[in-house]
Amino acid sequence: KAGVTQTPRYLIKTRGQQVTLSCSPISGHRSVSWYQQTPGQGLQFLFEYFSETQRNKGNFPGRFSGRQFSNSRSEMNVSTLELGDSALYLCASSVVLAGGEQYFGPGTRLTVT
Amino acid sequence: TQLLEQSPQFLSIQEGENLTVYCNSSSVFSSLQWYRQEPGEGPVLLVTVVTGGEVKKLKRLTFQFGDARKDSSLHITAAQTGDTGLYLCAGADDYKLSFGAGTTVTVRA
């Protein structure tokens, strides 16, 4: 069974721009969660989608948004990028909602200059 | 402030030595998961512990869940260079998974 895939793997953007990241979960997994990982803050939960609905959200500003499609694929969008948004963005899929075992993709490394 | 505190933050040992990583919280979790992350990759699930006092063994790795389901430990026996990585614990409640900051383990040949 194919694992979680994320595109693109690397991205360089300028402050003020917006970015969209994509995630394809493991087949049959209906939950997709997004995390931000930085050296200083560790792995921080952004939000979780299940059956196309956002079920839970972490403590991030409204510039961070996401959506899930009927095939469970998910996208994450960050608008008005700031230097502090530079991070590894990880997507994880799970069979169940809320606290299920996470299967992570390789991440998208976003650098904001 | 992290909901889960991991210690130590960094650990460097010689191949063949043993090590223990701790994960502590004041919150009770329905389950606790351990992951290992290698550079340039996403975390990979190692084990899930559910019952207070539970001990699980995965080859040279032993995982223990505290009786009160607030803390956990990971013990590696006779560490190998392939055990090098960032070890993350994550506690599950009804709403989400909360991760600790991780322990970076380096096993020297």
Backbone of each chain as ProteinMPNN parsed JSONL, in Angstrom:
{"seq_chain_A": "KAGVTQTPRYLIKTRGQQVTLSCSPISGHRSVSWYQQTPGQGLQFLFEYFSETQRNKGNFPGRFSGRQFSNSRSEMNVSTLELGDSALYLCASSVVLAGGEQYFGPGTRLTVT", "coords_chain_A": {"N_chain_A": [[0.867, -1.19, 0.0], [0.601, 2.184, -0.869], [2.391, 4.9, 0.658], [1.923, 7.971, 2.571], [1.874, 10.83, 0.592], [3.469, 13.921, -0.189], [3.405, 17.071, -1.727], [4.772, 20.194, -2.849], [8.149, 18.936, -2.229], [10.066, 20.727, -1.465], [10.146, 24.256, -1.025], [10.483, 27.654, -1.79], [9.619, 30.802, -0.759], [8.595, 34.279, -0.801], [8.251, 36.81, 1.687], [4.923, 37.79, 2.403], [3.774, 36.542, 0.243], [1.585, 33.82, -0.807], [0.98, 30.312, -0.146], [0.359, 26.963, -1.223], [0.065, 23.717, -0.078], [0.144, 20.217, -0.703], [-1.388, 17.048, 0.047], [-1.583, 13.568, -0.092], [-3.34, 11.011, 1.307], [-2.907, 7.71, 2.832], [-4.478, 5.065, 1.132], [-7.827, 4.553, 1.956], [-7.663, 5.756, 4.413], [-9.316, 8.192, 6.239], [-8.883, 10.379, 7.781], [-6.97, 13.304, 7.899], [-4.237, 15.018, 9.075], [-2.454, 18.024, 9.809], [0.782, 19.272, 10.538], [3.141, 21.551, 11.955], [6.607, 21.734, 12.008], [9.331, 22.913, 13.758], [12.683, 23.785, 14.783], [12.659, 25.154, 17.234], [10.068, 25.014, 18.351], [9.186, 22.437, 18.049], [6.956, 19.78, 17.154], [3.996, 20.975, 16.073], [0.487, 20.952, 16.231], [-1.671, 21.662, 13.574], [-4.265, 21.412, 12.145], [-7.042, 19.094, 11.762], [-8.67, 17.069, 9.408], [-11.595, 15.31, 8.559], [-13.556, 13.287, 6.64], [-14.023, 15.438, 4.843], [-14.469, 17.619, 6.489], [-13.364, 20.066, 8.782], [-12.23, 19.059, 11.858], [-10.846, 19.607, 14.128], [-8.724, 22.123, 15.485], [-5.563, 23.648, 15.791], [-3.574, 26.048, 17.67], [-3.147, 28.348, 15.794], [-2.768, 31.248, 13.657], [-5.409, 32.753, 11.589], [-4.368, 32.85, 9.066], [-3.52, 30.44, 8.303], [-4.954, 27.791, 6.697], [-7.081, 25.106, 5.559], [-8.241, 22.316, 3.57], [-10.256, 19.485, 2.678], [-10.754, 17.016, 0.255], [-13.232, 15.014, -1.52], [-12.008, 12.617, -2.081], [-10.344, 12.265, 0.003], [-7.888, 13.475, -0.171], [-5.849, 16.266, 0.765], [-5.358, 19.789, 1.167], [-3.254, 22.454, 2.243], [-3.158, 25.826, 3.074], [-1.269, 28.783, 3.283], [-1.484, 32.126, 3.869], [-0.227, 35.444, 3.18], [2.624, 35.222, 3.89], [5.039, 34.939, 6.52], [8.358, 35.46, 7.895], [8.68, 33.752, 10.046], [7.174, 31.582, 9.375], [8.663, 29.739, 8.148], [9.434, 26.4, 7.977], [9.148, 22.817, 8.514], [6.515, 21.244, 7.068], [4.279, 18.867, 7.909], [2.229, 16.233, 6.893], [-0.204, 13.926, 7.971], [-1.86, 10.817, 7.886], [-4.689, 8.94, 9.059], [-6.623, 6.157, 10.244], [-8.68, 6.547, 12.008], [-10.492, 9.218, 13.676], [-9.123, 11.926, 15.571], [-6.552, 11.518, 17.503], [-5.723, 9.084, 16.579], [-3.417, 6.559, 15.386], [-0.746, 7.915, 13.64], [0.273, 8.241, 10.287], [2.885, 9.445, 8.696], [3.765, 11.719, 6.047], [6.666, 12.638, 4.023], [7.022, 15.329, 4.321], [6.936, 18.896, 3.617], [9.363, 21.195, 2.983], [9.378, 24.428, 3.784], [10.662, 27.523, 3.005], [10.831, 30.848, 3.879], [11.69, 33.913, 2.599]], "CA_chain_A": [[0.0, 0.0, 0.0], [1.432, 3.379, -0.967], [2.382, 5.728, 1.857], [1.444, 9.34, 2.438], [2.735, 11.632, -0.28], [3.302, 15.356, -0.052], [4.038, 17.866, -2.773], [6.128, 19.824, -3.261], [9.016, 18.584, -1.111], [10.779, 21.943, -1.065], [9.5, 25.462, -1.54], [11.027, 28.928, -1.307], [8.685, 31.886, -1.029], [8.946, 35.586, -0.267], [7.293, 37.375, 2.637], [3.742, 38.396, 1.813], [3.166, 35.641, -0.729], [0.801, 32.735, -0.242], [1.473, 29.012, -0.594], [-0.549, 25.822, -1.06], [0.747, 22.438, 0.027], [-0.781, 19.135, -0.998], [-1.153, 15.792, 0.754], [-2.418, 12.427, -0.457], [-3.23, 10.046, 2.406], [-2.93, 6.289, 2.529], [-5.789, 4.651, 0.656], [-8.694, 4.061, 3.029], [-7.574, 6.65, 5.575], [-10.206, 9.328, 6.048], [-8.42, 11.51, 8.581], [-5.703, 13.921, 7.516], [-3.815, 16.07, 10.003], [-1.299, 18.814, 9.397], [1.633, 19.707, 11.641], [4.297, 22.389, 11.647], [7.762, 21.336, 12.816], [10.465, 23.835, 13.776], [13.644, 23.415, 15.838], [12.355, 25.785, 18.508], [8.732, 24.672, 18.868], [8.87, 21.024, 17.876], [5.849, 19.415, 16.267], [2.788, 21.665, 16.515], [-0.707, 20.549, 15.498], [-2.353, 22.745, 12.862], [-5.682, 21.041, 12.068], [-7.373, 17.746, 11.31], [-9.852, 16.942, 8.57], [-12.177, 13.971, 8.483], [-14.746, 13.337, 5.76], [-14.114, 16.77, 4.223], [-14.812, 18.626, 7.489], [-12.343, 20.322, 9.794], [-12.747, 18.538, 13.124], [-10.103, 20.158, 15.246], [-7.788, 23.132, 15.023], [-4.56, 24.063, 16.757], [-3.494, 27.465, 17.994], [-2.452, 29.067, 14.728], [-3.61, 32.346, 13.142], [-6.311, 32.456, 10.48], [-3.639, 32.774, 7.781], [-3.35, 29.009, 8.025], [-6.249, 27.169, 6.425], [-6.947, 23.857, 4.832], [-9.473, 21.701, 3.112], [-10.138, 18.08, 2.3], [-11.624, 16.685, -0.871], [-14.018, 13.786, -1.352], [-11.119, 11.449, -2.162], [-9.539, 12.389, 1.225], [-6.709, 14.323, -0.386], [-5.985, 17.517, 1.513], [-4.458, 20.904, 0.876], [-3.074, 23.433, 3.296], [-2.823, 27.123, 2.498], [-0.799, 29.826, 4.192], [-1.505, 33.41, 3.175], [0.604, 36.516, 3.731], [3.718, 34.52, 4.555], [5.985, 35.644, 7.379], [9.612, 34.724, 8.03], [8.484, 32.722, 11.064], [6.436, 30.433, 8.829], [9.654, 28.777, 7.639], [9.3, 25.191, 8.793], [8.788, 21.58, 7.826], [5.082, 21.004, 7.222], [4.043, 17.434, 7.815], [0.859, 15.746, 6.778], [-0.312, 12.565, 8.475], [-3.19, 10.25, 7.732], [-5.061, 7.978, 10.084], [-7.887, 5.482, 9.978], [-9.717, 7.106, 12.872], [-10.432, 10.629, 14.008], [-8.729, 12.397, 16.904], [-5.648, 10.742, 18.333], [-5.372, 7.806, 15.986], [-2.02, 6.385, 14.986], [-0.476, 8.777, 12.5], [1.217, 7.806, 9.263], [3.356, 10.719, 8.188], [4.474, 11.895, 4.795], [8.034, 13.12, 4.2], [7.002, 16.749, 4.641], [7.312, 19.957, 2.682], [10.244, 22.168, 3.629], [9.061, 25.771, 3.314], [11.569, 28.59, 3.417], [10.301, 32.178, 3.553], [12.812, 34.874, 2.613]], "C_chain_A": [[0.897, 1.232, 0.0], [1.294, 4.205, 0.302], [1.8, 7.088, 1.578], [2.417, 10.121, 1.555], [2.409, 13.106, -0.097], [4.033, 16.041, -1.2], [3.796, 19.34, -2.515], [6.964, 19.421, -2.046], [9.751, 19.811, -0.585], [10.142, 23.148, -1.745], [10.195, 26.678, -0.942], [10.077, 30.029, -1.74], [9.199, 33.166, -0.385], [7.869, 36.043, 0.704], [6.131, 38.03, 1.916], [3.047, 37.51, 0.788], [2.292, 34.61, -0.014], [1.284, 31.414, -0.836], [0.4, 27.95, -0.335], [0.264, 24.539, -1.091], [-0.285, 21.328, -0.129], [-0.386, 17.844, -0.294], [-2.123, 14.727, 0.258], [-2.264, 11.356, 0.604], [-3.14, 8.613, 1.908], [-4.35, 5.91, 2.138], [-6.605, 4.058, 1.809], [-8.652, 4.899, 4.286], [-8.425, 7.893, 5.311], [-9.803, 10.563, 6.838], [-7.076, 11.997, 8.06], [-5.419, 15.057, 8.489], [-2.59, 16.767, 9.45], [-0.555, 19.295, 10.642], [2.718, 20.619, 11.1], [5.435, 21.961, 12.567], [8.891, 22.343, 12.656], [11.407, 23.428, 14.895], [13.252, 23.97, 17.209], [11.067, 25.298, 19.145], [8.383, 23.2, 18.742], [7.718, 20.834, 16.91], [4.556, 20.028, 16.82], [1.617, 21.297, 15.606], [-1.376, 21.759, 14.868], [-3.851, 22.494, 12.806], [-5.821, 19.618, 11.562], [-8.67, 17.792, 10.515], [-10.296, 15.487, 8.544], [-13.454, 14.085, 7.675], [-15.051, 14.768, 5.315], [-14.452, 17.891, 5.208], [-13.652, 18.816, 8.455], [-12.913, 19.96, 11.158], [-12.051, 19.151, 14.326], [-9.05, 21.101, 14.699], [-6.824, 23.481, 16.138], [-4.538, 25.568, 16.911], [-2.643, 28.218, 16.976], [-3.366, 30.164, 14.197], [-4.413, 31.921, 11.922], [-5.628, 32.41, 9.118], [-3.42, 31.319, 7.351], [-4.741, 28.396, 7.83], [-6.032, 25.88, 5.65], [-8.278, 23.409, 4.293], [-9.194, 20.258, 2.758], [-11.157, 17.787, 1.223], [-12.31, 15.338, -0.641], [-13.161, 12.525, -1.438], [-10.113, 11.428, -1.003], [-8.241, 13.157, 1.037], [-6.929, 15.674, 0.293], [-4.979, 18.549, 1.021], [-4.402, 21.821, 2.078], [-2.6, 24.725, 2.644], [-2.327, 28.063, 3.595], [-0.763, 31.127, 3.403], [-0.589, 34.4, 3.893], [1.764, 35.946, 4.554], [4.615, 35.452, 5.351], [7.249, 34.803, 7.502], [9.475, 33.55, 9.001], [7.704, 31.508, 10.582], [7.392, 29.41, 8.223], [9.673, 27.563, 8.544], [9.157, 23.985, 7.884], [7.305, 21.346, 8.106], [4.805, 19.536, 6.915], [2.557, 17.143, 7.753], [0.858, 14.311, 7.293], [-1.725, 12.064, 8.253], [-3.418, 9.177, 8.789], [-6.398, 7.354, 9.714], [-9.014, 6.158, 10.752], [-9.463, 8.572, 13.149], [-9.856, 10.816, 15.394], [-7.865, 11.426, 17.702], [-5.29, 9.378, 17.787], [-3.904, 7.748, 15.611], [-1.79, 7.108, 13.661], [0.551, 8.151, 11.563], [1.624, 9.069, 8.502], [3.924, 10.63, 6.778], [5.866, 12.435, 5.064], [8.122, 14.611, 4.513], [7.329, 17.649, 3.462], [8.146, 20.96, 3.456], [9.978, 23.527, 3.01], [10.064, 26.762, 3.881], [10.998, 29.912, 2.944], [11.441, 33.18, 3.693], [12.296, 36.304, 2.568]], "O_chain_A": [[1.845, 1.314, 0.781], [0.242, 4.222, 0.942], [1.254, 7.343, 0.504], [3.631, 10.072, 1.754], [1.26, 13.494, 0.116], [5.131, 15.641, -1.588], [2.734, 19.713, -2.017], [6.493, 19.566, -0.918], [10.023, 19.913, 0.611], [9.666, 23.07, -2.877], [10.462, 26.727, 0.259], [9.767, 30.175, -2.923], [10.102, 33.148, 0.452], [6.699, 35.691, 0.55], [6.325, 38.743, 0.932], [1.867, 37.702, 0.495], [2.265, 34.54, 1.214], [1.915, 31.392, -1.893], [-0.357, 28.027, 0.633], [1.048, 24.306, -2.01], [-1.442, 21.482, 0.262], [0.795, 17.58, -0.068], [-3.332, 14.954, 0.195], [-1.164, 10.836, 0.791], [-3.279, 8.343, 0.715], [-5.313, 6.381, 2.743], [-6.137, 3.181, 2.535], [-9.523, 4.766, 5.145], [-8.27, 8.558, 4.287], [-10.312, 11.658, 6.599], [-6.166, 11.207, 7.812], [-6.251, 15.94, 8.698], [-1.795, 16.177, 8.719], [-1.158, 19.67, 11.648], [3.157, 20.489, 9.957], [5.243, 21.84, 13.776], [9.352, 22.594, 11.543], [10.981, 22.792, 15.859], [13.49, 23.324, 18.23], [10.99, 25.184, 20.369], [7.368, 22.764, 19.284], [7.527, 21.614, 15.977], [4.086, 19.649, 17.893], [1.731, 21.324, 14.381], [-1.621, 22.762, 15.538], [-4.63, 23.271, 13.357], [-4.89, 19.022, 11.022], [-9.631, 18.46, 10.894], [-9.481, 14.565, 8.513], [-14.331, 14.888, 7.993], [-16.187, 15.236, 5.402], [-14.699, 19.018, 4.779], [-13.033, 17.847, 8.894], [-13.948, 20.486, 11.568], [-12.616, 19.202, 15.419], [-8.543, 20.911, 13.593], [-7.222, 23.596, 17.297], [-5.377, 26.276, 16.353], [-1.54, 28.667, 17.288], [-4.589, 30.044, 14.268], [-4.149, 30.889, 11.305], [-6.229, 31.985, 8.131], [-3.169, 31.029, 6.181], [-5.594, 28.484, 8.713], [-4.939, 25.608, 5.153], [-9.31, 24.037, 4.528], [-8.046, 19.859, 2.563], [-12.292, 18.261, 1.281], [-12.001, 14.623, 0.312], [-13.55, 11.477, -0.922], [-9.148, 10.664, -1.027], [-7.562, 13.457, 2.019], [-8.056, 16.159, 0.383], [-3.901, 18.214, 0.529], [-5.367, 21.951, 2.832], [-1.738, 24.708, 1.765], [-2.894, 28.125, 4.686], [-0.083, 31.217, 2.381], [-0.229, 34.211, 5.055], [1.857, 36.17, 5.76], [4.912, 36.574, 4.941], [7.232, 33.597, 7.253], [10.074, 32.493, 8.804], [7.588, 30.516, 11.302], [6.966, 28.325, 7.826], [9.903, 27.684, 9.747], [9.059, 24.107, 6.663], [6.897, 21.261, 9.264], [5.064, 19.044, 5.816], [1.75, 17.734, 8.471], [1.815, 13.568, 7.073], [-2.685, 12.817, 8.417], [-2.48, 8.593, 9.332], [-7.195, 7.935, 8.978], [-10.128, 6.324, 10.255], [-8.379, 9.098, 12.898], [-10.061, 9.99, 16.283], [-8.374, 10.616, 18.477], [-4.622, 8.595, 18.462], [-3.232, 8.777, 15.53], [-2.538, 6.934, 12.699], [1.564, 7.604, 12.001], [0.832, 9.671, 7.777], [4.484, 9.611, 6.374], [6.22, 12.669, 6.219], [9.174, 15.101, 4.922], [7.91, 17.227, 2.462], [7.697, 21.509, 4.462], [10.309, 23.76, 1.848], [10.281, 26.823, 5.091], [10.712, 30.088, 1.76], [12.072, 33.289, 4.745], [13.088, 37.247, 2.572]]}, "seq_chain_B": "TQLLEQSPQFLSIQEGENLTVYCNSSSVFSSLQWYRQEPGEGPVLLVTVVTGGEVKKLKRLTFQFGDARKDSSLHITAAQTGDTGLYLCAGADDYKLSFGAGTTVTVRA", "coords_chain_B": {"N_chain_B": [[4.368, 26.297, 26.077], [4.963, 22.873, 26.485], [2.674, 20.164, 26.415], [3.485, 17.649, 26.879], [6.445, 16.626, 28.352], [9.664, 15.872, 27.388], [12.587, 14.056, 28.236], [16.06, 13.095, 28.283], [16.856, 16.136, 26.436], [18.819, 15.877, 24.527], [20.914, 13.128, 23.667], [23.835, 11.3, 23.638], [25.477, 8.44, 22.877], [27.658, 5.53, 23.065], [27.905, 2.897, 20.708], [26.313, -0.126, 21.62], [25.818, 0.534, 24.245], [23.236, 1.171, 26.755], [20.113, 3.013, 26.801], [17.702, 5.374, 28.078], [14.714, 7.076, 27.514], [12.508, 9.618, 28.548], [9.059, 10.517, 29.012], [6.853, 12.799, 30.112], [3.859, 14.016, 31.728], [1.252, 16.121, 33.069], [-1.227, 15.499, 32.413], [-3.824, 13.102, 31.744], [-3.855, 10.464, 29.446], [-5.576, 8.753, 26.794], [-4.189, 7.033, 25.233], [-0.739, 6.444, 24.409], [1.73, 7.269, 22.117], [4.757, 6.354, 20.434], [7.224, 7.682, 18.329], [9.749, 7.612, 15.761], [11.964, 9.764, 14.143], [13.871, 10.362, 11.314], [16.482, 12.327, 9.787], [15.227, 14.509, 7.28], [12.939, 13.085, 6.826], [9.515, 12.047, 7.562], [8.033, 11.455, 10.847], [7.979, 8.088, 12.108], [5.765, 5.663, 13.228], [6.376, 3.813, 16.152], [5.286, 2.398, 18.344], [2.205, 1.868, 20.151], [0.864, 2.465, 23.317], [-1.635, 1.573, 25.605], [-2.9, 0.723, 27.984], [-2.688, 1.448, 31.455], [0.39, 0.899, 33.076], [1.224, -0.846, 31.202], [3.591, -2.771, 29.345], [5.536, -2.884, 26.487], [7.427, -4.697, 24.099], [9.745, -4.294, 21.503], [11.798, -5.844, 19.742], [14.906, -4.71, 20.552], [13.878, -2.587, 21.889], [12.065, -1.275, 24.596], [8.993, -0.318, 25.816], [7.172, 1.551, 28.171], [4.153, 2.286, 29.841], [2.965, 4.552, 32.185], [1.365, 3.809, 35.352], [-0.706, 5.578, 35.944], [-1.3, 6.56, 33.511], [-0.044, 8.899, 32.606], [2.575, 9.195, 31.965], [5.504, 7.946, 30.256], [8.074, 5.669, 29.175], [10.954, 4.946, 27.191], [13.139, 2.428, 26.53], [16.236, 1.495, 25.29], [18.125, -1.247, 24.521], [21.504, -2.209, 24.219], [22.35, -0.296, 22.126], [22.362, 0.567, 18.64], [23.935, 1.985, 15.711], [21.96, 2.478, 13.896], [19.846, 3.21, 15.444], [19.897, 5.854, 15.797], [18.316, 9.017, 15.85], [15.409, 11.215, 16.053], [13.378, 10.943, 18.769], [10.024, 10.854, 19.46], [7.328, 11.392, 21.662], [3.779, 11.018, 21.912], [0.688, 12.043, 23.1], [-2.657, 10.944, 23.274], [-5.906, 12.34, 23.378], [-9.448, 12.929, 23.604], [-9.648, 14.594, 21.478], [-7.335, 15.264, 20.017], [-3.909, 14.64, 19.026], [-1.083, 15.198, 20.992], [2.201, 16.287, 20.825], [5.43, 15.664, 22.284], [8.511, 17.579, 22.647], [10.616, 16.096, 21.819], [13.442, 13.802, 21.829], [16.718, 13.881, 20.887], [18.641, 11.367, 19.736], [21.872, 10.134, 19.478], [23.864, 7.633, 18.296], [27.04, 6.539, 18.554], [29.529, 5.021, 16.534]], "CA_chain_B": [[4.589, 25.193, 27.033], [4.597, 21.587, 25.938], [1.826, 19.35, 27.257], [4.321, 16.495, 27.175], [7.849, 16.986, 28.529], [10.56, 14.757, 27.14], [13.942, 14.233, 28.742], [16.727, 14.373, 28.079], [16.626, 16.732, 25.122], [19.836, 15.283, 23.665], [21.575, 11.968, 24.25], [24.85, 10.76, 22.752], [26.055, 7.268, 23.531], [28.479, 4.641, 22.248], [27.232, 1.68, 20.265], [26.383, -1.188, 22.618], [25.312, 1.023, 25.531], [21.781, 1.254, 26.906], [19.619, 4.367, 27.026], [16.292, 5.521, 28.418], [14.103, 8.373, 27.216], [11.315, 9.774, 29.368], [7.987, 11.363, 28.497], [6.037, 13.065, 31.295], [2.79, 15.004, 31.596], [0.3, 16.196, 34.176], [-2.524, 15.106, 31.854], [-4.074, 11.679, 31.514], [-4.095, 10.187, 28.033], [-6.21, 7.475, 26.486], [-3.103, 6.204, 24.722], [0.498, 7.179, 24.174], [2.421, 6.722, 20.95], [6.153, 6.725, 20.248], [7.643, 7.78, 16.934], [11.15, 7.949, 15.497], [12.104, 10.559, 12.937], [15.233, 10.5, 10.798], [16.609, 13.587, 9.037], [14.642, 14.568, 5.95], [11.771, 12.211, 6.714], [8.49, 12.228, 8.576], [8.09, 10.481, 11.95], [7.44, 6.753, 11.867], [5.203, 5.101, 14.451], [7.056, 2.634, 16.696], [4.402, 1.611, 19.197], [1.125, 2.542, 20.893], [0.524, 1.839, 24.586], [-3.008, 1.978, 25.916], [-3.293, 0.38, 29.35], [-1.768, 1.868, 32.505], [1.281, -0.168, 33.509], [1.549, -1.716, 30.063], [4.964, -2.834, 28.843], [5.623, -3.511, 25.158], [8.799, -4.863, 23.623], [9.921, -4.327, 20.061], [13.201, -6.237, 19.627], [15.734, -4.155, 21.632], [13.195, -1.427, 22.455], [11.036, -1.573, 25.582], [8.151, 0.847, 26.079], [6.344, 1.382, 29.356], [3.145, 3.314, 30.09], [2.804, 4.681, 33.622], [0.116, 3.299, 35.919], [-1.732, 6.628, 35.879], [-1.417, 6.931, 32.083], [0.429, 10.268, 32.406], [3.972, 9.219, 31.585], [5.964, 6.763, 29.543], [9.521, 5.619, 28.955], [11.459, 4.11, 26.101], [14.468, 1.934, 26.87], [16.894, 0.771, 24.198], [19.228, -2.102, 24.984], [22.591, -2.434, 23.248], [22.029, 0.596, 21.017], [23.095, 0.443, 17.386], [23.973, 3.268, 14.992], [20.673, 2.628, 13.23], [18.859, 3.751, 16.39], [20.036, 7.315, 15.785], [17.148, 9.727, 15.344], [14.623, 12.025, 16.99], [12.312, 10.136, 19.341], [8.903, 11.705, 19.853], [6.163, 10.751, 22.263], [2.557, 11.753, 21.605], [-0.429, 11.614, 23.921], [-3.962, 11.099, 22.619], [-7.126, 12.507, 24.169], [-10.64, 12.784, 22.756], [-9.682, 15.593, 20.413], [-6.16, 15.345, 19.16], [-2.639, 14.075, 19.473], [-0.136, 16.24, 21.396], [3.563, 15.755, 20.763], [6.514, 16.24, 23.043], [9.513, 18.261, 21.82], [11.501, 15.09, 21.269], [14.803, 13.537, 22.314], [17.628, 13.546, 19.793], [19.564, 10.305, 20.155], [22.981, 9.863, 18.56], [24.631, 6.45, 18.683], [28.345, 6.621, 17.901], [30.129, 3.714, 16.224]], "C_chain_B": [[4.088, 23.891, 26.434], [3.713, 20.844, 26.922], [2.597, 18.118, 27.724], [5.778, 16.948, 27.246], [8.706, 15.751, 28.301], [11.941, 15.079, 27.688], [14.748, 12.963, 28.5], [16.412, 14.935, 26.693], [17.587, 16.122, 24.096], [20.516, 14.14, 24.41], [22.563, 11.421, 23.233], [25.538, 9.61, 23.471], [26.865, 6.455, 22.524], [27.631, 3.425, 21.866], [27.407, 0.595, 21.325], [25.873, -0.767, 23.992], [23.782, 1.025, 25.534], [21.369, 2.702, 27.102], [18.139, 4.337, 27.371], [15.854, 6.946, 28.143], [12.783, 8.444, 27.967], [10.331, 10.765, 28.749], [7.002, 11.563, 29.642], [4.994, 14.146, 31.046], [1.959, 15.036, 32.873], [-1.091, 15.769, 33.711], [-2.607, 13.595, 31.7], [-4.42, 11.485, 30.045], [-4.776, 8.844, 27.841], [-5.191, 6.503, 25.889], [-1.872, 7.077, 24.531], [1.252, 6.48, 23.052], [3.869, 7.203, 20.945], [6.493, 6.658, 18.763], [9.147, 8.006, 16.881], [11.216, 8.678, 14.16], [13.572, 10.667, 12.557], [15.302, 11.753, 9.931], [16.01, 13.497, 7.644], [13.415, 13.697, 5.755], [10.734, 12.571, 7.758], [8.645, 11.197, 9.684], [7.437, 9.161, 11.552], [6.985, 6.172, 13.196], [5.972, 3.849, 14.87], [6.067, 1.753, 17.466], [3.311, 2.495, 19.769], [0.887, 1.77, 22.176], [-0.79, 2.43, 25.072], [-3.356, 1.799, 27.396], [-2.245, 0.847, 30.351], [-0.936, 0.691, 32.991], [1.73, -1.087, 32.385], [3.018, -1.621, 29.683], [4.934, -3.531, 27.488], [7.072, -3.575, 24.734], [8.801, -5.001, 22.107], [11.403, -4.578, 19.837], [13.995, -5.648, 20.796], [15.075, -2.939, 22.313], [12.094, -1.877, 23.408], [10.303, -0.285, 25.931], [7.285, 0.555, 27.294], [5.401, 2.564, 29.494], [2.926, 3.368, 31.596], [1.435, 4.205, 34.092], [-1.026, 4.3, 35.782], [-1.975, 7.135, 34.464], [-1.053, 8.396, 31.851], [1.866, 10.302, 31.884], [4.366, 7.898, 30.925], [7.48, 6.813, 29.435], [9.824, 4.673, 27.809], [12.878, 3.716, 26.471], [15.017, 1.163, 25.678], [18.092, 0.023, 24.773], [20.234, -2.281, 23.859], [22.352, -1.619, 21.976], [22.944, 0.37, 19.811], [23.046, 1.788, 16.657], [22.648, 3.529, 14.267], [19.572, 3.141, 14.136], [18.928, 5.275, 16.453], [18.796, 7.969, 15.189], [16.505, 10.574, 16.415], [13.46, 11.158, 17.459], [11.242, 11.06, 19.913], [7.837, 10.871, 20.545], [4.95, 11.628, 21.962], [1.409, 11.168, 22.414], [-1.756, 11.91, 23.229], [-5.05, 11.334, 23.656], [-8.304, 12.413, 23.198], [-10.582, 13.651, 21.5], [-8.488, 15.558, 19.475], [-4.979, 14.622, 19.802], [-1.706, 15.239, 19.813], [1.251, 15.634, 21.472], [4.473, 16.441, 21.763], [7.535, 16.852, 22.088], [10.545, 17.291, 21.256], [12.837, 14.968, 21.974], [15.642, 13.138, 21.117], [18.669, 12.559, 20.303], [20.613, 10.101, 19.072], [23.751, 8.67, 19.1], [25.913, 6.433, 17.863], [28.92, 5.224, 17.695], [31.424, 3.502, 16.99]], "O_chain_B": [[2.961, 23.8, 25.946], [3.96, 20.879, 28.127], [2.382, 17.615, 28.827], [6.285, 17.576, 26.317], [8.505, 14.715, 28.936], [12.406, 16.216, 27.618], [14.187, 11.867, 28.509], [15.771, 14.27, 25.88], [17.214, 15.882, 22.947], [20.672, 14.184, 25.63], [22.189, 11.112, 22.102], [26.112, 9.791, 24.545], [26.777, 6.657, 21.313], [26.757, 2.995, 22.619], [28.499, 0.411, 21.863], [25.534, -1.617, 24.814], [23.13, 0.901, 24.497], [22.178, 3.529, 27.522], [17.417, 3.407, 27.009], [16.543, 7.902, 28.498], [12.033, 7.47, 28.022], [10.716, 11.713, 28.064], [6.38, 10.603, 30.097], [5.211, 15.069, 30.262], [1.968, 14.087, 33.657], [-2.021, 15.686, 34.513], [-1.597, 12.909, 31.547], [-5.191, 12.256, 29.474], [-4.579, 7.915, 28.624], [-5.328, 5.288, 26.03], [-1.966, 8.304, 24.498], [1.391, 5.257, 23.044], [4.171, 8.31, 21.392], [6.113, 5.729, 18.05], [9.745, 8.523, 17.825], [10.604, 8.26, 13.177], [14.413, 11.022, 13.383], [14.283, 12.192, 9.397], [16.25, 12.535, 6.914], [12.905, 13.581, 4.641], [11.015, 13.296, 8.712], [9.308, 10.177, 9.495], [6.483, 9.122, 10.774], [7.73, 6.187, 14.175], [6.194, 2.944, 14.065], [6.013, 0.538, 17.273], [3.465, 3.713, 19.864], [0.725, 0.55, 22.142], [-1.024, 3.634, 24.964], [-4.034, 2.642, 27.983], [-1.048, 0.665, 30.128], [-1.47, -0.379, 33.283], [2.525, -2.001, 32.601], [3.612, -0.543, 29.696], [4.382, -4.623, 27.35], [7.849, -2.649, 24.967], [7.987, -5.712, 21.518], [12.185, -3.631, 19.749], [13.775, -6.054, 21.937], [15.663, -2.338, 23.212], [11.291, -2.749, 23.076], [10.922, 0.714, 26.297], [6.736, -0.538, 27.434], [5.8, 3.71, 29.289], [2.722, 2.328, 32.223], [0.47, 4.199, 33.327], [-2.171, 3.919, 35.536], [-2.777, 8.047, 34.257], [-1.659, 9.066, 31.015], [2.321, 11.342, 31.409], [3.666, 6.891, 31.023], [8.09, 7.872, 29.585], [9.071, 3.748, 27.506], [13.725, 4.579, 26.701], [14.347, 0.289, 25.127], [18.954, 0.608, 25.428], [19.867, -2.477, 22.701], [22.174, -2.175, 20.892], [24.12, 0.034, 19.946], [22.202, 2.63, 16.963], [22.27, 4.682, 14.056], [18.484, 3.473, 13.666], [18.094, 5.908, 17.101], [18.288, 7.533, 14.156], [16.989, 10.644, 17.545], [12.655, 10.694, 16.651], [11.522, 11.928, 20.739], [7.483, 9.786, 20.084], [5.083, 12.838, 21.778], [1.186, 9.958, 22.416], [-1.952, 12.99, 22.671], [-5.123, 10.641, 24.671], [-8.165, 11.878, 22.098], [-11.369, 13.466, 20.572], [-8.624, 15.798, 18.276], [-5.04, 14.092, 20.912], [-1.553, 16.163, 19.015], [1.455, 14.597, 22.103], [4.323, 17.627, 22.056], [7.444, 16.672, 20.874], [11.268, 17.628, 20.318], [13.303, 15.902, 22.627], [15.325, 12.177, 20.416], [19.47, 12.875, 21.183], [20.285, 9.919, 17.9], [24.234, 8.696, 20.232], [25.88, 6.326, 16.637], [28.814, 4.359, 18.564], [32.061, 2.458, 16.849]]}, "name": "protein", "num_of_chains": 2, "seq": "KAGVTQTPRYLIKTRGQQVTLSCSPISGHRSVSWYQQTPGQGLQFLFEYFSETQRNKGNFPGRFSGRQFSNSRSEMNVSTLELGDSALYLCASSVVLAGGEQYFGPGTRLTVTTQLLEQSPQFLSIQEGENLTVYCNSSSVFSSLQWYRQEPGEGPVLLVTVVTGGEVKKLKRLTFQFGDARKDSSLHITAAQTGDTGLYLCAGADDYKLSFGAGTTVTVRA"}
